[in-house]
């Protein structure tokens, strides 16, 4: 049984400060973490959200040398850039720190000295490449040579990116110094190592006690099966945290060792800002390890490339500290790592300009449109892809036509017919009761999914309430009942206002800026982000309350705008090692069987068909679905003559909300397949079958 935790600590992987944040980073770790934290805050839980820039390591020094500036100038530039981009994107960090700060240096040195005092660290002599011209030992990425496995002539001193082999730099054939191009020599140097293998049994017990995502667990199991080895915690480099030992003045702590400690130092910095220097201990340490129900639940959000550091290495470091008995750190309880998000079918590539940075994206499109599109495409269990056309469809069909349309039509109706004041409810019909019941259940359904890190499914569930709200408005026909049954009309509109408030709360973790706009338009006190999660199930909008100024929540994205973005993408050079883009449209993200069951597919017999006047594309089709006749309007007249369809058994979506096309109501959707060149074929049954039959 899951113990009850008193508080929650959430960390998101520290982004490297040598380049801007791109969409892959957001989908991998940051957006899921922010959705989760915002949800917990709405639940009224004690939670803090910690992050910051990872500012040490060889990639930063290489970037600095290429630009002819100092490493500090590089990290200052990208720290500020990424911090500001995150803020515009709506990331709600409690603290966004830096590993170049003195408080982080002190924390890193404190851990090193504690392990040194406990005699945990092992000193070893090793052979390393040394550049006699530059008079320095060469860190892994300062060396380039031929891979001994695949023959790649651009293998680095730590890994061959072509075949994926992990290498020792001395294994490279014909190595060259990347600074001056000369051939280095082999010299002996000394380093301290952390004996990771010593903690393998403890780590296995720790891992076996957790119910982690399958992709995380399989990755961890492969490392444990292979066996854990010692890892160097010092390296020959000048940029980083100095090793606090005599004789090691020209060495720094390895970035893998000190970067994860940035979560702790960032929390310490937050404590100082709050004027309570010991506050950080409340979230990171427990006085009595046996009191699990008093401990912090620590959730570490990362991308899959960081799994080993957060599931094995960092926990082993905390275990080693805890052995000293000075204090006891909590270990990660969950590590919901995501897979990779690709861009238009290929990996993001900074060097080739393949992809789009966050700061560039939000200069063109509102942040909430990106948050929503990414949330529905999170690579939670496998790699996924961002496509510009999919993004446009999400914004236009779901945010604008579903959510935005419902809120706007509700508030415009109130403004026009009720002098801008919420009308009072009358006696509830069965339909009213059913809709209210769905609203009452929505926070439980969405919350249950968010709590197990199924954010994609949670957003789908929240938006299903928006679709239901639109259908309720349509089915209730307040434009008719306003004259025929004023009490019924007022009841419908009141319930729609309640639904708008509920949606503002439910979607606040995902599209926070939009939720606050809905809140303002309803002229409610406080904010959607502080309303309380469970309040989304309640009828909280008072009758007689005046609404605020109405705004359009989402503007549809024109084809020309998307084509311009696609053109910019096409000007970049796609990664050479990636295969060509598929010739067919990408398969969309997975849905659950429950999601599929919501779609009611039926066999329908075409009774009659005719062209719609003044339209080149539309056909008005009358179909028989069992005992029921319906009208469907479909844009297929360029592909089919009316007489081609009469008498055919076609497949339709029977439970789609009605829509109006050229003034005609379409009650359902005809299914058809289309190719990339626009050729369209209506789906029909292979054999005669009764109309109304369910398609499974």
Residue pairs with C-beta under 8 A, 6 or more apart in sequence:
3 292
3 293
3 295
4 293
5 292
5 293
5 295
5 296
5 297
5 333
6 46
6 293
6 294
6 295
6 296
7 45
7 46
7 47
7 48
7 282
7 283
7 296
7 297
8 40
8 45
8 46
8 47
8 48
8 296
8 297
8 298
8 299
9 47
9 48
9 50
9 267
9 283
9 284
9 296
9 297
9 298
9 299
9 330
10 33
10 36
10 37
10 40
10 47
10 48
10 49
10 50
10 299
10 301
11 33
11 49
11 50
11 51
11 263
11 298
11 299
11 300
11 301
12 29
12 30
12 33
12 34
12 49
12 50
12 51
12 93
12 301
12 302
13 28
13 29
13 51
13 300
13 301
13 302
13 303
13 306
13 310
14 51
14 52
14 53
14 54
14 99
14 259
14 262
14 263
15 21
15 25
15 51
15 53
15 54
15 82
16 53
16 54
16 57
16 59
16 60
17 53
17 54
17 55
17 60
17 74
17 75
17 78
17 79
17 82
17 98
18 59
18 60
18 63
18 74
18 75
18 78
19 63
19 78
19 350
20 78
20 81
20 82
20 85
20 357
20 358
20 359
21 30
21 82
21 85
21 86
21 357
21 358
21 359
22 348
22 350
22 355
22 356
22 357
22 358
23 341
23 343
23 348
23 355
23 356
23 358
23 361
23 370
23 374
23 386
24 303
24 340
24 341
24 342
24 343
24 348
24 355
25 303
25 358
26 89
26 341
26 358
26 370
26 374
27 338
27 341
27 374
27 377
27 378
27 379
27 384
27 386
28 302
28 303
28 304
28 338
28 339
28 340
28 341
28 379
29 301
29 302
29 303
29 306
29 337
29 338
30 51
30 86
30 89
30 91
30 301
31 371
31 374
31 375
31 378
32 301
32 336
32 338
32 378
32 380
32 453
32 455
33 49
33 299
33 301
34 49
34 90
34 91
34 92
34 509
35 375
35 450
35 455
35 458
35 509
35 510
36 299
36 301
36 450
36 453
36 455
36 509
37 47
37 49
37 92
38 92
38 508
38 509
38 512
38 529
39 447
39 450
39 451
39 509
39 533
40 47
41 47
41 92
41 529
41 530
42 505
42 508
42 509
42 529
42 530
42 531
42 532
42 533
43 447
43 532
43 533
43 534
44 532
44 533
48 94
48 95
48 267
48 270
48 283
49 92
49 93
49 94
49 95
50 93
50 94
50 95
50 97
50 263
50 266
50 267
50 270
51 91
51 93
51 95
51 96
51 97
51 266
52 95
52 96
52 97
52 98
52 99
52 262
52 266
53 75
53 78
53 79
53 82
53 83
53 96
53 97
53 98
53 99
53 100
54 99
54 255
54 259
54 262
55 75
55 79
55 98
55 99
55 100
56 99
56 100
56 239
56 240
56 241
56 252
56 255
56 258
56 259
57 239
57 240
57 255
57 259
58 139
58 140
58 141
58 142
58 237
59 141
60 71
60 74
60 75
60 239
61 71
61 237
61 238
61 239
62 141
62 142
62 178
63 74
64 70
64 71
64 73
64 74
65 179
67 74
71 239
72 100
75 98
75 100
79 98
81 359
83 96
84 359
85 357
85 358
85 359
85 362
86 93
86 96
86 358
88 359
88 362
88 367
89 358
89 362
89 367
89 370
89 371
90 367
90 368
90 371
90 512
90 513
92 512
94 270
95 266
95 267
95 269
95 270
95 273
96 266
97 103
97 104
97 262
97 265
97 266
97 269
97 270
98 104
99 258
99 259
99 262
99 265
101 265
101 269
103 265
103 268
103 269
103 272
104 241
104 258
104 261
104 262
104 265
104 266
105 241
105 242
106 265
107 261
107 264
107 265
107 268
108 241
108 253
108 257
108 258
108 261
108 265
109 241
109 242
109 244
109 253
111 257
111 258
111 261
111 317
111 321
112 121
112 192
112 233
112 243
112 244
112 253
112 257
113 244
114 321
114 324
114 326
115 121
115 194
115 233
115 320
115 321
116 192
116 245
117 324
118 320
118 323
118 324
120 194
120 195
120 198
120 320
120 323
121 192
121 193
121 194
121 195
121 233
122 192
122 193
122 195
122 230
123 190
123 191
123 192
123 193
124 190
124 191
124 192
124 193
124 230
124 232
125 188
125 189
125 190
126 188
126 189
126 190
126 191
126 232
127 170
127 186
127 187
127 188
127 189
128 137
128 138
128 169
128 170
128 186
128 187
128 188
128 189
128 236
129 137
129 138
129 143
129 157
129 169
129 170
129 175
129 177
129 184
129 185
129 186
129 187
130 136
130 137
130 138
130 184
130 185
130 186
130 187
131 137
131 138
131 142
131 177
131 179
131 180
131 182
131 184
132 182
132 184
132 185
133 177
133 180
133 182
134 177
134 179
134 180
136 236
137 187
137 189
137 236
138 157
138 169
138 177
138 178
138 184
138 236
139 157
139 235
139 236
139 237
140 156
140 157
140 158
140 169
141 156
141 157
141 158
141 178
142 157
142 177
142 178
142 179
143 156
143 157
143 169
143 172
143 175
143 176
143 177
143 178
143 184
144 154
144 155
144 156
144 157
144 172
144 175
144 176
144 178
145 153
145 155
145 157
145 172
145 173
145 174
145 175
145 176
146 152
146 153
146 155
146 172
146 173
146 174
147 153
147 155
147 160
147 162
147 163
147 165
147 167
147 172
147 173
148 167
148 171
148 172
148 173
149 160
149 163
149 165
150 160
150 162
150 163
150 165
152 160
152 161
152 162
152 163
154 161
154 162
155 161
155 162
155 167
155 172
156 167
157 167
157 168
157 169
157 172
157 175
158 166
158 167
158 169
159 165
159 166
159 167
160 167
162 577
169 175
170 186
174 183
175 183
175 184
176 182
176 183
176 184
177 183
177 184
189 236
191 232
191 233
191 234
191 235
191 251
192 232
192 233
192 234
192 243
192 248
193 230
193 231
193 232
193 233
194 230
194 231
194 232
194 233
194 257
194 316
194 317
194 320
195 230
196 228
196 229
196 230
196 231
196 312
196 313
196 316
197 227
197 228
197 229
197 230
199 228
199 316
199 319
199 320
200 224
200 227
200 228
202 316
202 319
203 224
203 228
203 312
203 315
203 316
203 319
204 224
206 315
206 319
206 331
207 217
207 220
207 221
207 224
207 311
207 312
210 333
210 334
212 220
212 311
212 334
212 335
212 336
213 336
213 337
213 380
213 381
213 453
214 381
215 304
215 337
215 339
215 381
215 382
216 307
216 311
216 335
216 336
216 337
219 304
219 307
219 308
219 311
219 337
220 307
220 308
220 311
220 312
223 308
223 312
224 312
228 312
231 254
231 256
231 257
231 313
232 254
233 253
233 254
233 257
234 243
234 248
234 251
234 252
234 253
234 254
235 251
235 252
235 253
235 254
236 250
236 251
237 251
237 252
238 250
238 252
239 252
240 252
240 253
240 255
240 258
241 252
241 253
241 258
242 249
242 251
242 252
242 253
243 249
243 251
243 252
243 253
256 309
256 313
257 317
260 309
260 310
260 313
260 314
260 317
261 317
263 300
264 280
264 284
267 280
267 283
267 284
268 277
268 280
270 279
270 280
271 277
271 278
271 279
271 280
281 327
282 296
283 296
284 296
284 329
284 330
285 327
285 328
285 329
285 330
286 294
286 295
286 296
286 328
286 330
287 328
288 294
289 295
289 322
289 328
295 330
296 330
297 333
297 334
298 330
298 331
298 332
298 333
299 332
299 333
299 334
299 335
299 336
300 310
300 314
300 332
300 334
300 335
301 336
301 337
302 309
302 310
302 335
302 337
302 338
303 337
303 338
303 339
303 340
304 337
304 338
304 339
304 340
306 337
307 335
307 337
310 332
310 335
310 337
311 332
311 335
314 332
315 331
315 332
318 329
318 330
318 331
319 331
321 327
321 329
322 328
322 329
334 453
336 453
338 378
338 379
338 380
339 379
339 380
339 381
339 382
339 383
339 384
340 347
340 379
340 383
341 348
341 374
341 377
341 378
341 379
341 383
341 384
341 385
341 386
342 348
342 383
342 384
342 385
342 386
343 354
343 355
343 356
343 385
343 386
343 569
344 385
344 386
344 387
344 388
344 569
344 581
345 385
345 387
345 578
345 581
345 582
345 586
346 354
346 574
346 575
346 578
346 581
347 354
347 575
347 578
348 354
348 355
349 355
349 574
349 575
352 572
352 573
352 574
352 575
353 571
353 572
353 573
354 569
354 572
354 573
354 574
354 575
355 572
356 565
356 569
358 370
361 370
362 370
364 561
364 565
365 395
365 557
366 513
366 554
367 513
368 399
368 511
368 512
368 513
368 514
369 391
369 394
369 395
369 399
369 554
369 557
370 391
371 510
371 511
371 512
372 394
372 395
372 398
372 399
372 459
372 510
372 511
373 386
373 390
373 391
373 394
373 395
374 386
375 455
375 456
375 459
375 510
376 394
376 456
376 459
376 460
376 589
377 384
377 385
377 386
377 390
377 456
377 589
378 384
378 455
378 456
378 589
380 453
380 454
380 455
380 456
381 590
382 590
384 589
385 586
387 586
388 562
388 565
388 566
388 569
389 562
390 586
390 588
391 557
391 562
392 557
392 559
392 562
395 554
395 556
395 557
396 556
396 557
398 463
399 511
399 514
399 553
399 554
400 553
400 554
400 555
400 556
402 463
402 466
402 467
402 470
403 463
403 466
403 503
403 507
403 514
403 553
403 554
404 552
404 553
404 554
405 470
406 466
406 469
406 470
406 473
406 496
406 499
406 500
406 503
407 500
407 503
407 518
407 521
407 553
408 550
408 552
408 553
409 473
410 473
410 493
410 496
410 497
410 499
410 500
411 497
411 500
411 521
411 522
411 547
411 550
412 550
413 478
413 493
413 496
414 420
414 421
414 422
414 423
414 493
414 497
414 547
415 547
415 550
417 482
417 493
418 490
418 493
420 546
420 547
421 544
421 545
421 546
421 547
422 493
422 494
422 497
422 541
422 542
422 543
422 544
422 545
422 547
423 489
423 490
423 491
423 493
423 494
423 543
424 490
424 494
424 543
424 544
425 490
425 491
425 494
425 495
425 543
426 487
426 488
426 490
426 491
427 487
427 491
428 436
428 491
429 488
429 491
431 472
431 475
431 476
432 491
432 492
432 495
435 468
435 469
435 472
435 495
435 499
436 495
436 498
436 539
438 465
438 468
439 465
439 498
439 499
439 502
439 536
439 537
440 537
440 538
441 537
442 461
442 462
442 465
442 502
442 506
442 536
442 537
443 505
443 506
443 533
443 534
443 536
443 537
444 537
445 461
446 458
446 461
446 462
446 506
447 458
447 533
449 455
449 457
449 458
449 461
450 458
450 509
456 589
457 592
457 595
459 507
459 510
460 591
460 595
462 503
462 506
462 507
462 510
463 507
464 598
465 499
465 502
465 503
465 506
466 503
467 657
469 496
469 499
469 500
469 503
470 657
471 657
471 658
472 492
472 495
472 496
472 499
473 492
473 496
474 657
474 658
476 488
476 492
478 489
478 492
478 493
481 488
481 489
481 492
482 489
494 541
494 543
497 522
497 541
497 547
498 539
498 540
498 541
500 518
500 522
500 541
501 518
501 519
501 522
501 524
501 536
501 540
501 541
502 536
502 537
503 518
504 515
504 516
504 518
504 519
504 522
504 528
504 531
505 515
505 528
505 531
505 532
505 533
505 535
505 536
506 536
507 514
507 515
508 515
508 516
508 528
508 529
508 531
512 528
512 529
514 553
514 554
515 528
515 529
516 527
516 528
516 529
517 551
517 553
518 528
518 553
519 526
519 527
519 528
519 531
520 548
520 549
521 547
521 548
521 549
521 550
521 551
522 541
522 545
522 547
522 548
523 545
523 546
523 547
523 548
524 531
524 540
524 541
531 540
583 676
584 675
584 676
585 676
598 655
599 653
599 655
600 653
600 654
600 655
600 694
601 651
601 652
601 653
601 654
601 671
601 694
601 695
601 696
602 625
602 626
602 651
602 652
602 654
602 691
602 692
602 693
602 694
602 695
603 625
603 649
603 650
603 651
603 685
603 689
603 690
603 691
603 692
603 693
603 695
604 623
604 624
604 625
604 630
604 649
604 650
604 651
604 652
604 654
604 668
604 691
604 692
605 623
605 624
605 647
605 648
605 649
605 650
605 691
606 621
606 622
606 623
606 645
606 646
606 647
606 648
606 649
606 650
607 622
607 623
607 624
607 629
607 646
608 621
608 622
608 646
609 619
609 620
609 621
609 622
609 642
609 643
609 645
609 646
610 619
610 620
610 642
611 618
611 619
611 620
611 637
611 642
612 618
612 619
612 620
612 633
612 637
612 661
612 662
612 664
614 662
615 637
615 662
616 637
616 638
617 635
617 636
617 637
617 638
618 633
618 634
618 635
618 637
618 661
618 662
618 664
619 633
619 634
619 635
619 636
619 637
619 640
619 642
619 645
620 631
620 632
620 633
620 664
621 631
621 632
621 633
621 634
621 645
621 670
622 629
622 630
622 631
622 632
623 629
623 630
623 632
623 650
623 652
623 668
623 691
624 691
624 692
625 652
625 654
625 668
625 691
625 692
626 690
626 691
626 692
627 692
628 692
630 667
630 668
631 664
631 665
631 666
631 667
632 652
632 666
632 667
632 668
632 669
632 670
633 661
633 662
633 664
633 665
633 666
634 666
634 669
634 670
634 672
635 661
636 670
636 672
636 680
636 682
639 679
639 680
639 681
639 682
640 682
645 682
648 682
648 684
649 684
649 685
649 688
649 689
649 691
650 670
650 671
650 682
650 683
650 684
651 670
651 671
651 683
651 684
651 685
651 695
652 668
652 669
652 670
652 671
653 668
653 669
653 671
654 668
656 667
656 668
656 669
658 665
658 666
658 667
659 665
659 666
660 666
670 682
671 682
671 683
672 680
672 681
672 682
672 683
673 680
673 681
673 683
674 680
674 681
